[in-house]
């Protein structure tokens, strides 16, 4: 067995500090197998001598401990990061002694596990840069700029004053002190983005403001970090070296901006529209990232920010940015980052508190003072701008949040001997406390769903016939455009009964971190210069011209995570005083009953909107297509017939009354033929409905029976199977059928059907009519009236 001594240089100040490290040759990487180890004593111990099996075993232990911790801590609202950090602490020598541990922070373990974690952290910084769009910094509001800038600068000044007071003999502009000051007072965009995503308020009003402020704060922190390195260089080596380092750093940025970024844009231009980036281009960028740490050293850039700055140069969004995120993010966030967070926890040792120096306590006091000052400034600024008090407190907590970036920075500083073990222990405790308190406080203070608790009735029933009906049409795929236009054409809008349509194109956020909301009628003020929804805008503007005076259209685009799209929809409904939202159904069929397309993400979104919408909602199930792959016209298309046959299936209840009110609105034109089919239980068994509900049903049906403009049919059925048989016999006569959702409203008419209901979001009758048993090329609209909610 051979040994080799080598020396290496550590520290951000590039001062030479040689240390002797003993390495064993040849290294034990892959074990000879269990069969060869069975004949030896201490089989497991011998297996752990090999770095490959040991790494696999450590990864399994990390995963198990993290999941156990998180299953308990998430009940208290603590983030996954805390569980990962605690898993590392449980694996550290504090809990398990070195001689009995297979997973502790031994030298051999750090050589492999620490390297894997460090690689993951570099990937994390790179992807964080890819997700960020620096153009948004110039378009942030004054409040976002102020909150991003002043809390960092003011808290930095107070930290320096505190440390100077407690430690007067120290130089506050030394590399150690000033760099620590920047990490204490700085703002991390990836940490705040992760917090907002975990709390599911990323695209709420507060979330958007917090992200914009975090983006500004992160850029300020980046500049201050580079400044701290240059100041230390000037103190140690002189002004000439500082100017050389600044010049090299500027050269690095210029190469990225004027050479690499245009090259990547050229790759994007060679990619077909809506196509995927070539694998060759993808591998070239990964190779450039892998060698970027070496280049940052040559160009005098702080190595931690080298991959981050390179990521900023990558064009965000599709096809390049989204391809990098989709392929790398699951591996980095699911595998590498838990390992890195755990290795940071493994460095923590409570025993250092017993031997803490006075200087370490001063650093801890300075960190606490910095947090308090930053919290106060972040709170004062929104209060001065008349923001509600609870929202201001929530925003202040968001801006002081700490997480993986801070603990990673301290771990690297600890490994580089910039800070001592006792300082690292104090700062780790501060991060754990802050990272635990912040999400709980924000969740307690800010609940965006409360604003949907409107007491004003926003329903079709409460809209007068001669009044403008405000609607939102949600678009996900091109096929939804024709469906909504055909539905509105079937309603035959007139100048006497106009429609104000807000079209919301919902686009999945991919390859970038900041959600966007674009008003295309005011696009010069949009948050991004990307072109979204061009085809959608053209189609609906043509529809507006075809119905001039009867329809007014505004098109919006919301780019956000799929699980948070309901926020954009409900916010728009609140702001535009909407009475009715049209949602596309998540499944489409061919005429033979086979499924053309299905999107479970869209189904979850529909459920979220049904639960939270501040107005009435309708889910549109498209008619079956006649020929697979053909562009056959919709059953509601004007060219199909000179008149439209619409039917309302009425059973009773608030949803059915809303469906009937919408159908009456559609039937104001003489080209629309409306039939109201009232299903009643045999012997008038209506005991399932409350007395007030029966009175309201009788009142609205009284007007229907007296009207000569529509047909009223009353049918008595005894149970669900008889209802199904009757409906199957009549659906082929209509082009559009409107029903109420009537969720959890089973009665004698639907008795026996609920257990066969596949899609709860469209109710029992809606699910029945959309099943393959019903032959007919008709479209289906399921209506839910605005839900009553208590504050």
Secondary structure, DSSP 8 states (H G I E B T S, - for coil): -EEEEE----STT-------EEEEES---S---HHHHTTSSSHHHHHTTSHHHHHHHHHHHHHHHHHHHHHHHGGGT--HHHHHHHHHHHTSTTTS-GGG-SSS--HHHIIIIIHHHHHHHHHHHHHHHHH--THHHHTS-HHHHHHHHHHHHHHHHHHHHHHHHH-TTS-TTSHHHHHHHHHHH---HHHHHHHHHHHT-TTSHHHHHHHHHHHHHHHHHHHHHHHHHHHHHHHHH-HHHHHHHHHHHHHHHHHIIIIIHHHHHHHHHTS-TT----HHHHHHHHHHHHHHHHHHHHTT--HHHHHHHHHHHS--STTHHHHHHHHHHHHIIIIIHHHHHHHHHHT--GGGGTT--HHHHHHHHHHHHHHHHHHHHHHHHHHHTT--HHHHHHHHHHHT---HHHHHHHHHHHHTTSS-HHHHHHHHHHHHHHHHHHHHHHHHH--GGGGG---S--SSTTS-TTS-EEEEEEESSHHHHHHHHHHHHHTT--STT-EEEEEEEEEE--S-SS-EEEEGGGGGG-S------HHHHHHHHHHHHHTTTTEEEEEEEEEE-GGGHHHHHHHHHHHTT-SEEEEE-SEEEBTTS-EEEE-HHHHHHHHHHHHH-SSEEEEEE---BSSTT-----TT-GGG-SSEEEEEEE-SSHHHHHHHHHHHHHTTSTTEEEEEEEEEEGGG--TTS-HHHHHHHHHHHHHHHH-SSSEEEEEEESSHHHHHHHHHHHGGG-SEEEEE--TT---GGGTTTGGG-S-GGGHHHHHHHTSTTS-S--EEEEEE-------
